[in-house]
């Protein structure tokens, strides 16, 4: 299970507001790290100004999400946005929150604890 327990309620409200207007809203932050694309033994630096790290909650109008999940499964789907985008839905990114960290490893728990104690 993946959790994001440090979500700011204002981010949830913004996501709902934008999704109501545009059909979806996906929180995203620019990567702070350098990012490289790997192809075999070759790696190539990517311009992080053109990249975003996607967060949750991903908000959709129910009709959009239901229609998207009627499509056949594709192994490239990693989240609701990728499923909706595959069926032609334009994805609307909103500014995420760096404190909205994803808890997937023991180290993430340490980081979350530090954020909570800050």
C-alpha positions in Angstrom: 0.0 0.0 0.0 1.2 3.5 -0.8 0.3 6.4 1.4 0.6 10.2 1.3 -0.3 11.1 4.8 1.1 14.6 4.8 -1.3 16.0 2.2 -2.3 19.6 2.7 -6.1 20.1 2.7 -5.7 23.2 0.5 -4.2 20.9 -2.2 -7.2 18.6 -2.1 -9.6 21.6 -2.4 -7.6 23.0 -5.4 -7.7 19.6 -7.1 -11.4 19.3 -6.7 -12.0 22.9 -8.0 -9.8 22.4 -11.1 -11.3 18.9 -11.8 -14.8 20.3 -11.6 -13.9 22.9 -14.3 -11.6 20.8 -16.6 -12.6 17.2 -15.8 -9.4 16.3 -14.0 -6.6 17.8 -11.8 -3.3 16.1 -11.1 -0.9 17.5 -8.6 2.7 17.7 -9.8 6.1 19.1 -8.8 9.2 19.8 -10.7 12.1 17.3 -10.0 14.9 18.7 -8.0 17.3 16.0 -9.0 19.0 15.6 -12.4 17.1 13.0 -14.5 18.6 10.7 -17.1 16.9 8.4 -19.6 18.4 5.0 -20.0 18.5 3.1 -23.3 20.6 0.0 -23.1 24.1 1.1 -22.0 23.5 4.7 -23.0 22.2 7.4 -20.7 21.0 10.9 -21.7 20.3 13.8 -19.4 16.7 15.1 -19.7 15.7 18.7 -19.3 14.0 18.8 -15.9 12.2 22.0 -16.8 10.1 19.8 -19.1 9.4 17.1 -16.4 7.0 16.8 -13.5 6.7 14.2 -10.7 3.1 13.2 -10.3 1.4 13.1 -6.9 -2.0 12.1 -5.6 -4.8 12.7 -5.1 -5.6 12.7 -8.7 -9.2 14.0 -9.1 -11.5 13.3 -12.0 -15.1 13.8 -12.9 -16.6 10.3 -12.3 -17.8 10.1 -15.9 -14.3 10.7 -17.2 -12.8 8.0 -15.0 -15.5 5.4 -15.7 -15.1 5.9 -19.4 -11.3 5.6 -19.1 -11.5 2.3 -17.2 -13.7 0.7 -19.8 -10.6 0.5 -22.0 -8.5 -2.7 -22.1 -5.6 -2.9 -19.6 -2.3 -1.7 -20.8 0.9 -2.4 -18.9 2.1 1.2 -19.3 -0.7 2.4 -17.1 0.8 3.6 -13.8 -2.0 5.8 -12.4 -5.5 7.1 -13.2 -4.0 9.9 -15.3 -2.2 7.5 -17.6 -5.4 5.6 -18.2 -7.5 8.7 -18.9 -4.8 10.1 -21.1 -4.7 6.9 -23.2 -8.3 7.4 -24.1 -7.7 11.0 -25.2 -8.3 13.0 -22.1 -6.2 16.1 -21.7 -4.5 16.0 -18.3 -4.5 19.2 -16.2 -1.6 19.6 -13.9 -1.8 21.7 -10.8 1.1 22.7 -8.5 1.7 19.9 -6.0 3.4 20.1 -2.6 6.9 18.7 -1.8 5.7 17.8 1.6 3.1 15.5 0.0 5.6 12.6 0.0 4.8 9.1 -0.9 5.4 6.5 1.8 6.7 3.3 0.2 10.0 2.5 2.1 11.2 2.7 5.7 13.3 5.7 4.8 10.1 7.5 3.7 8.8 7.0 7.2 11.9 8.7 8.7 11.4 11.7 6.3 7.7 12.0 7.1 8.5 11.9 10.9 11.0 14.7 10.3 8.5 16.8 8.4 5.9 16.3 11.1 8.4 17.3 13.8 9.6 20.4 11.9 
